[in-house]
């Protein structure tokens, strides 16, 4: 079981979302909230920088999540939430503006797809191991959420 002592290891500290993965209930939601804070700041950057940050976060996440899981001896331990942070940041690239409304919609859609795991997300979640397997289902949930956000932008351009 992961404890505060786990966070002394820098790999676990990052993989556990800087401590948010130790939330006693819904650690994925806690990690997603950390991602929202990061997304708020990310959206201030020019688009090329946003893309660079998201690509870097995904690369770091593949390594860190995989290494944390290996050290814990548990694939995709519930406390490993850096994948949620990366997913929220990827979804944020679809936002038209930095606002509480759009970030709230991002959070709802991302959490929905991350929890429900519609096809093929569930298959990927069960078939791939390592850091890529931990990250990929959340990145796919991010794409689903981004499609929903884009549909809202197109269908309701005034919000």
GUKEBA-594855 format. One record per atom (N, C-alpha, C): z, y, x; residue number from 1. Coordinates in Angstrom, 3 decimals. Each point is the difference from the previous one (the first is absolute). Example, Ala and Ser with C-alpha at 12.3 -4.5 7.8 and 13.67 -1.06 7.14 Angstrom:
! residues 2
BATOR       c3       c2       c1 resi
BATOR    7.800   -5.690   13.190    1
BATOR    0.000    1.190   -0.890    1
BATOR    0.000    1.200    0.900    1
BATOR   -0.720    1.050   -0.350    2
BATOR    0.060    1.190    0.820    2
BATOR    0.730    1.090   -0.770    2
***
This chain:
! residues 159
BATOR       c3       c2       c1 resi
BATOR    0.000   -1.191    0.845    1
BATOR    0.000    1.191   -0.845    1
BATOR    0.000    1.240    0.879    1
BATOR   -0.774    0.974   -0.383    2
BATOR   -0.105    1.233    0.767    2
BATOR    1.178    0.922   -0.330    2
BATOR    0.529    0.621    1.043    3
BATOR    1.118    0.921   -0.166    3
BATOR   -0.295    1.273    0.788    3
BATOR    0.920    0.932   -0.052    4
BATOR   -0.148    1.218    0.787    4
BATOR   -0.181   -0.315    1.482    4
BATOR    0.610   -1.088    0.459    5
BATOR   -0.131   -0.407    1.393    5
BATOR   -1.459   -0.308    0.337    5
BATOR   -0.742   -0.510   -0.981    6
BATOR   -1.416   -0.303    0.190    6
BATOR   -0.755    1.248    0.444    6
BATOR    0.411    1.149   -0.504    7
BATOR   -0.714    1.244    0.277    7
BATOR    0.184    0.504    1.424    7
BATOR    0.871   -0.642    0.772    8
BATOR    0.151    0.382    1.409    8
BATOR   -1.250   -0.349    0.804    8
BATOR   -0.738   -0.970   -0.475    9
BATOR   -1.260   -0.389    0.636    9
BATOR   -1.084    0.961   -0.488    9
BATOR   -0.679    0.727    0.892   10
BATOR   -1.006    0.978   -0.431   10
BATOR   -1.125   -0.612   -0.857   10
BATOR   -0.366   -1.235    0.274   11
BATOR   -1.044   -0.669   -0.798   11
BATOR    0.481   -0.139   -1.438   11
BATOR    1.214   -0.503   -0.186   12
BATOR    0.546   -0.155   -1.354   12
BATOR    0.221    1.364   -0.657   12
BATOR    0.443    0.979    0.779   13
BATOR    0.249    1.339   -0.556   13
BATOR   -1.268    0.552   -0.650   13
BATOR   -1.128   -0.140    0.686   14
BATOR   -1.267    0.479   -0.554   14
BATOR   -0.456   -0.904   -1.134   14
BATOR    0.013   -1.317    0.219   15
BATOR   -0.462   -0.947   -1.027   15
BATOR    0.825    0.120   -1.281   15
BATOR    1.273    0.285    0.135   16
BATOR    0.885    0.150   -1.156   16
BATOR   -0.031    1.432   -0.544   16
BATOR   -1.076    0.690    0.275   17
BATOR   -0.201    1.334   -0.581   17
BATOR    1.086    0.978    0.354   17
BATOR    0.462   -0.033    1.264   18
BATOR    1.015    0.937    0.492   18
BATOR    1.308   -0.145   -0.775   18
BATOR    0.245   -1.217   -0.466   19
BATOR    1.233   -0.326   -0.722   19
BATOR   -0.177   -0.195   -1.487   19
BATOR   -1.088    0.482   -0.567   20
BATOR   -0.191   -0.101   -1.457   20
BATOR   -0.143   -1.445   -0.469   20
BATOR   -0.440   -0.885    0.873   21
BATOR   -0.141   -1.410   -0.367   21
BATOR    1.326   -0.716   -0.195   21
BATOR    1.092    0.647    0.368   22
BATOR    1.324   -0.591   -0.220   22
BATOR    0.562    0.347   -1.373   22
BATOR   -0.775    0.698   -0.820   23
BATOR    0.471    0.305   -1.355   23
BATOR    0.360   -1.308   -0.698   23
BATOR    1.152   -0.049   -0.670   24
BATOR    0.429   -1.258   -0.617   24
BATOR   -0.892   -0.460   -1.154   24
BATOR   -0.652    0.926   -0.649   25
BATOR   -0.936   -0.329   -1.084   25
BATOR   -1.318    0.724    0.261   25
BATOR   -1.076   -0.672   -0.285   26
BATOR   -1.348    0.570    0.087   26
BATOR   -0.289    0.673    1.345   26
BATOR    0.124   -0.747    1.113   27
BATOR   -0.281    0.623    1.291   27
BATOR   -1.450    0.487    0.123   27
BATOR   -0.942   -0.672   -0.670   28
BATOR   -1.387    0.454    0.028   28
BATOR   -0.159    1.363   -0.649   28
BATOR    0.737    0.235   -1.045   29
BATOR   -0.024    1.303   -0.657   29
BATOR    0.623    1.054    0.910   29
BATOR    1.087   -0.352    0.673   30
BATOR    0.634    0.931    0.934   30
BATOR   -0.964    0.349    1.137   30
BATOR   -0.692   -1.002    0.523   31
BATOR   -0.989    0.251    1.047   31
BATOR   -1.144    0.863   -0.500   31
BATOR   -0.413   -0.216   -1.245   32
BATOR   -1.071    0.815   -0.585   32
BATOR    0.427    1.461   -0.126   32
BATOR    1.263    0.229   -0.296   33
BATOR    0.511    1.377   -0.073   33
BATOR   -0.045    0.676    1.369   33
BATOR    0.304   -0.756    1.048   34
BATOR   -0.147    0.540    1.358   34
BATOR   -1.472    0.345    0.244   34
BATOR   -0.885   -0.869   -0.471   35
BATOR   -1.433    0.265    0.120   35
BATOR   -0.419    1.261   -0.731   35
BATOR    0.611    0.269   -1.140   36
BATOR   -0.322    1.231   -0.738   36
BATOR    0.371    1.248    0.785   36
BATOR    1.143   -0.037    0.650   37
BATOR    0.412    1.141    0.826   37
BATOR   -1.011    0.197    1.130   37
BATOR   -0.401   -1.093    0.635   38
BATOR   -0.997    0.091    1.071   38
BATOR   -1.336    0.499   -0.552   38
BATOR   -0.375   -0.458   -1.190   39
BATOR   -1.273    0.416   -0.612   39
BATOR    0.013    1.496   -0.297   39
BATOR    1.135    0.523   -0.427   40
BATOR    0.120    1.432   -0.290   40
BATOR   -0.417    0.812    1.237   40
BATOR    0.474   -0.429    1.165   41
BATOR   -0.327    0.715    1.241   41
BATOR   -1.414   -0.336    0.469   41
BATOR   -0.411   -1.229   -0.175   42
BATOR   -1.351   -0.414    0.405   42
BATOR   -1.065    0.859   -0.670   42
BATOR    0.216    0.321   -1.265   43
BATOR   -1.005    0.727   -0.770   43
BATOR   -0.172    1.451    0.447   43
BATOR    0.848    0.472    0.885   44
BATOR   -0.150    1.340    0.566   44
BATOR   -1.022    0.015    1.136   44
BATOR   -0.311   -1.173    0.529   45
BATOR   -0.925   -0.091    1.133   45
BATOR   -1.445    0.022   -0.476   45
BATOR   -0.921    0.417    0.878   46
BATOR   -1.420   -0.122   -0.339   46
BATOR   -0.367   -1.481   -0.145   46
BATOR   -1.020   -0.281   -0.796   47
BATOR   -0.382   -1.386   -0.301   47
BATOR   -0.203   -0.873    1.240   47
BATOR   -0.686    0.463    1.040   48
BATOR   -0.149   -0.876    1.175   48
BATOR    1.343   -0.419    0.606   48
BATOR    0.959    0.905    0.005   49
BATOR    1.334   -0.331    0.509   49
BATOR    0.713   -0.969   -0.940   49
BATOR   -0.161    0.200   -1.310   50
BATOR    0.584   -0.927   -0.967   50
BATOR   -0.508   -1.414    0.259   50
BATOR   -1.314   -0.126    0.161   51
BATOR   -0.601   -1.320    0.256   51
BATOR    0.541   -0.602    1.288   51
BATOR    0.096    0.816    1.047   52
BATOR    0.509   -0.491    1.282   52
BATOR    1.442   -0.480   -0.123   52
BATOR    0.817    0.753   -0.707   53
BATOR    1.405   -0.390   -0.182   53
BATOR    0.092   -1.310   -0.776   53
BATOR   -0.768   -0.123   -1.079   54
BATOR    0.057   -1.220   -0.815   54
BATOR   -0.474   -1.209    0.806   54
BATOR   -1.071    0.141    0.750   55
BATOR   -0.481   -1.111    0.839   55
BATOR    1.062   -0.383    1.030   55
BATOR    0.631    0.988    0.621   56
BATOR    1.049   -0.277    0.982   56
BATOR    1.198   -0.692   -0.643   56
BATOR    0.399    0.467   -1.177   57
BATOR    1.137   -0.607   -0.700   57
BATOR   -0.319   -1.457   -0.361   57
BATOR   -1.217   -0.263   -0.433   58
BATOR   -0.391   -1.379   -0.339   58
BATOR    0.035   -0.877    1.253   58
BATOR   -0.540    0.504    1.100   59
BATOR    0.027   -0.771    1.243   59
BATOR    1.415   -0.288    0.473   59
BATOR    0.840    1.013   -0.029   60
BATOR    1.407   -0.173    0.378   60
BATOR    0.663   -0.997   -0.943   60
BATOR   -0.301    0.120   -1.288   61
BATOR    0.607   -0.880   -0.992   61
BATOR   -0.345   -1.458    0.205   61
BATOR   -1.251   -0.288    0.336   62
BATOR   -0.391   -1.393    0.229   62
BATOR    0.841   -0.593    1.124   62
BATOR    0.152    0.756    1.083   63
BATOR    0.799   -0.496    1.113   63
BATOR    1.480   -0.090   -0.360   63
BATOR    0.555    1.097   -0.494   64
BATOR    1.449    0.088   -0.226   64
BATOR    0.456   -0.976   -1.082   64
BATOR   -0.722   -0.073   -1.103   65
BATOR    0.400   -0.917   -1.083   65
BATOR   -0.085   -1.453    0.459   65
BATOR   -1.063   -0.336    0.725   66
BATOR   -0.140   -1.363    0.504   66
BATOR    1.087   -0.355    0.992   66
BATOR    0.298    0.912    0.914   67
BATOR    1.028   -0.257    1.007   67
BATOR    1.384   -0.087   -0.634   67
BATOR    0.277    0.867   -0.970   68
BATOR    1.290   -0.057   -0.687   68
BATOR    0.161   -1.332   -0.733   68
BATOR   -1.042   -0.413   -0.695   69
BATOR    0.054   -1.284   -0.714   69
BATOR    0.214   -1.155    0.975   69
BATOR   -0.684    0.050    1.134   70
BATOR    0.154   -1.057    1.008   70
BATOR    1.437   -0.050    0.511   70
BATOR    0.572    1.170    0.303   71
BATOR    1.371    0.047    0.519   71
BATOR    1.016   -0.456   -1.039   71
BATOR   -0.270    0.299   -1.269   72
BATOR    0.912   -0.416   -1.074   72
BATOR   -0.202   -1.459   -0.377   72
BATOR   -1.180   -0.524    0.314   73
BATOR   -0.326   -1.368   -0.381   73
BATOR   -0.322   -0.134   -1.481   73
BATOR   -0.391    1.114   -0.627   74
BATOR   -0.317    0.017   -1.425   74
BATOR   -1.286    0.793   -0.192   74
BATOR   -1.034   -0.640   -0.544   75
BATOR   -1.237    0.728   -0.263   75
BATOR    0.221    0.946   -1.181   75
BATOR   -0.341    1.249    0.190   76
BATOR    0.096    1.044   -1.030   76
BATOR    1.388    0.074   -0.630   76
BATOR    0.987    0.125    0.854   77
BATOR    1.386    0.213   -0.441   77
BATOR    0.023    1.187   -0.958   77
BATOR    0.780   -0.060   -1.087   78
BATOR    0.025    1.103   -0.978   78
BATOR    0.361    1.354    0.606   78
BATOR    0.746   -0.001    1.096   79
BATOR    0.394    1.251    0.634   79
BATOR   -1.112    0.661    0.803   79
BATOR   -1.033   -0.761    0.321   80
BATOR   -1.133    0.572    0.735   80
BATOR   -0.813    0.810   -1.003   80
BATOR    0.093    1.322    0.105   81
BATOR   -0.644    0.889   -0.976   81
BATOR   -0.962    0.999    0.639   81
BATOR   -0.252   -0.146    1.301   82
BATOR   -0.953    0.912    0.627   82
BATOR   -1.384   -0.169   -0.618   82
BATOR   -0.284   -1.185   -0.524   83
BATOR   -1.281   -0.234   -0.674   83
BATOR   -0.116    0.848   -1.263   83
BATOR    1.097    0.220   -0.701   84
BATOR   -0.009    0.890   -1.156   84
BATOR   -0.256    1.452    0.428   84
BATOR    0.618    0.396    1.091   85
BATOR   -0.215    1.365    0.504   85
BATOR   -1.481    0.193    0.330   85
BATOR   -0.584   -0.957    0.700   86
BATOR   -1.426    0.085    0.346   86
BATOR   -0.866    0.009   -1.258   86
BATOR    0.358   -0.811   -0.986   87
BATOR   -0.763   -0.039   -1.246   87
BATOR    0.028    1.317   -0.748   87
BATOR    1.157    0.621   -0.043   88
BATOR    0.116    1.304   -0.669   88
BATOR   -0.848    1.039    0.742   88
BATOR    0.037   -0.027    1.324   89
BATOR   -0.793    0.962    0.771   89
BATOR   -1.495   -0.221   -0.214   89
BATOR   -0.423   -1.251   -0.058   90
BATOR   -1.407   -0.287   -0.267   90
BATOR   -0.394    0.499   -1.392   90
BATOR    0.835   -0.239   -0.983   91
BATOR   -0.281    0.461   -1.360   91
BATOR   -0.078    1.524   -0.049   91
BATOR    0.826    0.674    0.777   92
BATOR    0.036    1.470   -0.009   92
BATOR   -1.337    0.614    0.383   92
BATOR   -0.826   -0.728    0.710   93
BATOR   -1.317    0.530    0.371   93
BATOR   -0.871    0.270   -1.231   93
BATOR    0.346   -0.606   -1.131   94
BATOR   -0.774    0.193   -1.234   94
BATOR    0.477    1.198   -0.819   94
BATOR    1.072    0.635    0.415   95
BATOR    0.546    1.106   -0.798   95
BATOR   -0.826    1.273    0.171   95
BATOR   -0.245    0.698   -1.112   96
BATOR   -0.771    1.239    0.097   96
BATOR    0.824    1.179    0.503   96
BATOR    1.307   -0.093   -0.181   97
BATOR    0.878    1.103    0.392   97
BATOR    1.408   -0.537    0.219   97
BATOR    0.786    0.772    0.704   98
BATOR    1.397   -0.374    0.251   98
BATOR    0.839    0.590   -1.116   98
BATOR    0.378   -0.848   -0.960   99
BATOR    0.842    0.461   -1.100   99
BATOR    0.928   -1.127   -0.425   99
BATOR    1.068    0.385   -0.660  100
BATOR    0.960   -0.990   -0.481  100
BATOR   -0.669   -0.926   -1.018  100
BATOR   -0.856    0.534   -0.858  101
BATOR   -0.695   -0.825   -0.992  101
BATOR   -0.846   -1.072    0.678  101
BATOR   -0.842    0.394    0.952  102
BATOR   -0.875   -0.973    0.650  102
BATOR    0.788   -1.010    0.829  102
BATOR    1.047    0.448    0.675  103
BATOR    0.819   -0.944    0.768  103
BATOR    0.750   -0.952   -0.922  103
BATOR    0.400    0.463   -1.174  104
BATOR    0.655   -0.887   -0.977  104
BATOR   -0.977   -1.056   -0.498  104
BATOR   -1.225    0.423   -0.293  105
BATOR   -1.026   -0.966   -0.431  105
BATOR   -0.286   -1.005    1.113  105
BATOR   -0.098    0.487    1.215  106
BATOR   -0.202   -0.891    1.145  106
BATOR    1.098   -1.050    0.044  106
BATOR    1.251    0.448   -0.103  107
BATOR    1.142   -0.911    0.079  107
BATOR   -0.053   -1.056   -1.100  107
BATOR   -0.267    0.407   -1.231  108
BATOR   -0.032   -0.935   -1.131  108
BATOR   -1.117   -1.030    0.183  108
BATOR   -1.209    0.473    0.318  109
BATOR   -1.119   -0.937    0.162  109
BATOR    0.219   -0.933    1.193  109
BATOR    0.432    0.546    1.121  110
BATOR    0.197   -0.845    1.173  110
BATOR    1.066   -1.055   -0.258  110
BATOR    1.141    0.407   -0.550  111
BATOR    1.061   -0.986   -0.265  111
BATOR   -0.466   -1.055   -1.005  111
BATOR   -0.738    0.427   -1.026  112
BATOR   -0.507   -0.953   -0.988  112
BATOR   -0.844   -1.076    0.681  112
BATOR   -0.979    0.415    0.782  113
BATOR   -0.892   -0.982    0.622  113
BATOR    0.697   -0.794    1.089  113
BATOR    0.964    0.588    0.682  114
BATOR    0.738   -0.725    1.026  114
BATOR    0.909   -1.060   -0.621  114
BATOR    0.547    0.279   -1.152  115
BATOR    0.890   -0.960   -0.666  115
BATOR   -0.797   -1.077   -0.744  115
BATOR   -0.998    0.417   -0.789  116
BATOR   -0.765   -0.939   -0.831  116
BATOR   -0.929   -0.859    0.847  116
BATOR   -0.552    0.570    1.055  117
BATOR   -0.916   -0.692    0.903  117
BATOR   -1.147   -0.701   -0.737  117
BATOR   -0.863    0.779   -0.661  118
BATOR   -1.143   -0.629   -0.681  118
BATOR   -0.959   -0.615    1.024  118
BATOR   -0.876   -0.885   -0.498  119
BATOR   -0.965   -0.649    0.878  119
BATOR   -0.852    1.046    0.678  119
BATOR   -0.324   -0.135    1.228  120
BATOR    0.322   -1.068    0.956  120
BATOR    1.230    0.292    0.859  120
BATOR    0.775    1.024   -0.381  121
BATOR    1.164    0.374    0.819  121
BATOR    0.961   -1.171    0.149  121
BATOR    0.306   -0.697   -1.078  122
BATOR    0.948   -1.120    0.059  122
BATOR   -0.502   -1.096    0.940  122
BATOR   -1.301   -0.284   -0.047  123
BATOR   -0.567   -1.025    0.886  123
BATOR    0.159    0.393    1.465  123
BATOR   -0.288    1.250    0.308  124
BATOR    0.135    0.483    1.372  124
BATOR    1.455   -0.076    0.438  124
BATOR    0.903    0.374   -0.904  125
BATOR    1.425   -0.004    0.300  125
BATOR    0.482   -1.402    0.382  125
BATOR   -0.561   -1.017   -0.630  126
BATOR    0.450   -1.371    0.242  126
BATOR   -0.743   -0.697    1.134  126
BATOR   -1.172    0.487    0.374  127
BATOR   -0.835   -0.731    0.954  127
BATOR    0.073    0.503    1.430  127
BATOR    0.268    1.265    0.190  128
BATOR   -0.015    0.555    1.356  128
BATOR    1.415    0.116    0.556  128
BATOR    0.132   -0.316    1.259  129
BATOR    1.289    0.129    0.660  129
BATOR    0.012    1.188    0.948  129
BATOR    1.095    0.158    0.692  130
BATOR    0.126    1.038    1.010  130
BATOR    0.004    1.402   -0.572  130
BATOR   -0.119    0.942    0.906  131
BATOR    0.032    1.402   -0.398  131
BATOR   -1.137    0.389   -0.913  131
BATOR   -1.185   -0.566    0.242  132
BATOR   -1.135    0.319   -0.866  132
BATOR    0.261   -0.482   -1.423  132
BATOR    0.557   -1.181   -0.151  133
BATOR    0.316   -0.525   -1.332  133
BATOR    1.044    0.844   -0.717  133
BATOR    0.982    0.473    0.749  134
BATOR    1.040    0.843   -0.590  134
BATOR   -0.600    1.318   -0.477  134
BATOR   -0.883    0.572    0.804  135
BATOR   -0.570    1.313   -0.303  135
BATOR   -1.111   -0.041   -1.042  135
BATOR   -0.840   -1.039    0.039  136
BATOR   -1.242    0.033   -0.760  136
BATOR    0.205    0.061   -1.510  136
BATOR    0.982   -0.708   -0.538  137
BATOR    0.193    0.048   -1.458  137
BATOR    0.384    1.409   -0.455  137
BATOR    0.771    0.712    0.816  138
BATOR    0.373    1.369   -0.367  138
BATOR   -1.182    0.961    0.153  138
BATOR   -0.835   -0.247    0.986  139
BATOR   -1.187    0.840    0.167  139
BATOR   -0.982   -0.227   -1.148  139
BATOR   -0.080   -1.231   -0.484  140
BATOR   -0.852   -0.278   -1.161  140
BATOR    0.579    0.658   -1.252  140
BATOR    1.319   -0.053   -0.162  141
BATOR    0.641    0.695   -1.128  141
BATOR   -0.283    1.500    0.088  141
BATOR   -0.034    0.531    1.219  142
BATOR   -0.302    1.420    0.197  142
BATOR   -1.418    0.325   -0.456  142
BATOR   -0.942   -0.885    0.283  143
BATOR   -1.386    0.233   -0.423  143
BATOR   -0.086   -0.018   -1.524  143
BATOR    0.668   -0.953   -0.635  144
BATOR    0.009   -0.052   -1.471  144
BATOR    0.582    1.295   -0.568  144
BATOR    1.121    0.442    0.585  145
BATOR    0.642    1.239   -0.471  145
BATOR   -0.912    1.207    0.228  145
BATOR   -0.691    0.022    1.130  146
BATOR   -0.911    1.112    0.294  146
BATOR   -1.158    0.037   -0.995  146
BATOR   -0.481   -1.167   -0.405  147
BATOR   -1.068   -0.048   -1.001  147
BATOR    0.493    0.599   -1.317  147
BATOR    1.222   -0.327   -0.387  148
BATOR    0.567    0.564   -1.236  148
BATOR    0.155    1.520    0.109  148
BATOR    0.482    0.473    1.131  149
BATOR    0.151    1.450    0.197  149
BATOR   -1.355    0.707   -0.033  149
BATOR   -0.993   -0.620    0.596  150
BATOR   -1.347    0.582   -0.009  150
BATOR   -0.558    0.032   -1.414  150
BATOR    0.242   -1.061   -0.774  151
BATOR   -0.457   -0.026   -1.397  151
BATOR    0.643    1.132   -0.800  151
BATOR    1.271    0.241    0.224  152
BATOR    0.683    1.100   -0.695  152
BATOR   -0.612    1.335    0.418  152
BATOR   -0.273    0.167    1.295  153
BATOR   -0.626    1.250    0.474  153
BATOR   -1.336    0.238   -0.673  153
BATOR   -0.777   -1.068   -0.195  154
BATOR   -1.330    0.129   -0.593  154
BATOR    0.092    0.219   -1.502  154
BATOR    0.865   -0.767   -0.661  155
BATOR    0.078    0.074   -1.465  155
BATOR    0.805    1.190   -0.500  155
BATOR    0.952    0.445    0.785  156
BATOR    0.854    1.141   -0.400  156
BATOR    0.029    1.030    1.124  156
BATOR   -1.120    0.673    0.233  157
BATOR   -0.082    0.904    1.160  157
BATOR    0.934    1.210   -0.068  157
BATOR    0.569    0.273   -1.160  158
BATOR    0.829    1.204   -0.138  158
BATOR    1.459   -0.229    0.408  158
BATOR    0.402   -1.254    0.239  159
BATOR    1.403   -0.181    0.378  159
BATOR    0.199    0.088    1.499  159
***
